[in-house]
Amino acid sequence: MSDSVGWCLIESDPGVFTELIRELGVTGAQVEELWTLDNSLFETIKPVHGLIFLFRWIGEDQPDGQIVRDSRVEKLFFAKQVINNACATQAILSVLLNCRHPDIELGKTLSQFKEFSQKFDANMKGLALSNSQQIRSVHNSFGSNSIFEFEDSAKPKSKDDEAYHFVAFVPIDGRLYELDGLQEGPIDLGLIKPNTYWVEAAKPFIEKRINKYKIGEIHFNLMAVVSDRKLILEQRLLSLQTEELDEATKISEESNIRMKIADEEDKMKRYKIENARRKHNYLPLIVEILKLLAKDGKLVPLYERAKAKTLEKEKEKIGKA
């Protein structure tokens, strides 16, 4: 997709987000989708550097904490959302640019952007982000190819339309923060209790948002920015060699780790294939298929059958209403 159309919508998917941050030059990180808030899951993916929460926007929410307006603002990266469709990448950067973990290397693009914008206020940071050609280009490369351009809208045009929004939760200096580009600043959600993993502090705020929806509705998605799983497993494999374990235990543990490494490699291969399909322009193929169907006299009958099925489904919906 051309940069001339601004920022495009991208899919909320761990494969998209993982490859996006790697194409931005970040090393040592990946994104995992979360299906539960159980502690057992977080134990398997530690360390978690931030949570990215996607939810259906259902009106103006009051912040769950105090908006930070003191000297901490200078130490936190927070950007106002000033452009449509950029909030996915903005939420990812809210985690990465506030991360101080040795596993994560930002790389040239994001390091230069962080240094360039560090003295800006939140609005100027948002403008700097929206005007970063490098970041926008990587973001847009994950958009769907289309011959049509649609008008952007940050909010629903009517009550039947839906708008979705991303926010990030990050731990910084022993406190939990929510970074929401639609707010005036970072939201301080309070102190993280000593001797507890920081994700525990984030759970009540995420659950509160989820509980706003009716039972059975799935209008949200939760992902975690974590350290590169393959690197963590490889480090564990190396440390295993120096541990004093009986031979059978060591062989079993090593086999288990190697299986997990293979799973990670297969996952990354799958991500690359899926992203290649997302980026591929299928329009020329579709046009050629339509031409062949028209030449064989099959296009109009197919269209009529599809139209009849659509009308039949609409009648069924009306009957059930």
RAJO-V445404 format. One record per backbone hydrogen bond with DSSP energy under -1.0 kcal/mol. CO is the residue of the C=O (numbers start at 1). NH is the residue of the N-H. If there is no record, write none. Layout:
co={CO/CO}
nh={NH/NH}
This chain:
co={2/3/11/13/14/15/16/17/18/19/20/21/22/27/28/30/32/38/39/47/50/51/52/53/54/55/66/70/71/72/72/86/87/88/89/90/91/92/93/96/101/105/107/108/109/110/111/112/113/117/121/122/122/123/124/125/126/127/129/132/133/134/135/136/137/139/140/158/163/165/167/168/169/170/172/174/175/176/177/178/179/180/181/186/187/188/190/193/197/198/199/202/203/204/205/206/207/209/210/214/219/221/222/223/224/225/226/228/229/230/231/232/233/234/235/236/243/246/247/248/249/250/251/252/253/254/255/256/257/258/259/260/261/262/263/264/265/266/267/268/269/270/271/272/273/274/275/276/282/283/284/285/286/287/288/289/290/291/292/293/293/294/298/299/300/301/302/303/304/305/306/307/308/309/310/311/312/313/314/315/316/317}
nh={5/6/13/17/18/19/20/21/22/23/24/26/25/105/228/226/224/42/43/227/225/169/223/167/221/165/188/73/74/75/76/90/91/92/93/94/95/96/97/99/104/27/111/112/113/114/115/116/117/120/125/80/126/127/128/129/130/131/132/136/137/138/139/140/141/142/143/161/57/55/53/179/51/177/175/192/172/189/170/187/168/183/81/68/178/66/176/196/200/201/203/206/207/208/209/210/211/212/213/217/56/54/34/52/32/49/30/232/233/234/235/236/237/238/239/240/245/250/251/252/253/254/255/256/257/258/259/260/261/262/263/264/265/266/267/268/269/270/271/272/273/274/275/276/277/278/279/280/286/287/288/289/290/291/292/293/294/295/296/298/299/297/302/303/304/305/306/307/308/309/310/311/312/313/314/315/316/317/318/319/320/321}
